[in-house]
Amino acid sequence: MVRYSDLTTEQLRSEIEKYKKEAQKAEQVGNISEVAINERKVQMLMSYMAYPEDYKPGEVYEIRLDPGYTFKVNYVDGVMAWGHRVNLLKETLEKEEALPISLLGEKIEE
């Protein structure tokens, strides 16, 4: 089994295309769980093409695909950002979670 961190950018792009096609096929036959699995694989692969150093502890970012929340980063470990979701009322959710950095959008200026 090959680790994503060992792949070149071209290999990552190739894998992304493969999983996007698999997601489309699954969607055509109505296999929603398979679509979600392949989309998650694409998100992880895209994280390996991002720059973890761009995401700083204490900063707040948009969450792609979830406009109802922002994400306050506590720390970054590899391609995962650990922190807390913040809702539209600026309430921080209690549970700490990890998101692939590819899901983080623009930095929110407070």
ZISUL-V60456 format. One line per field, one symbol per residue. phi: phi as a letter, one per 40 degrees, with the letter a starting at -180 (. if undefined). Layout:
BEGIN
phi->???
END
This chain:
BEGIN
phi->.ccdccccdccccccdcdcccccccccccgccccccccccccccccccbcbdccbbdgcbbcbcgaccbbbcccabbgbbbcibcbcccgccccccabbccccccccccc
END
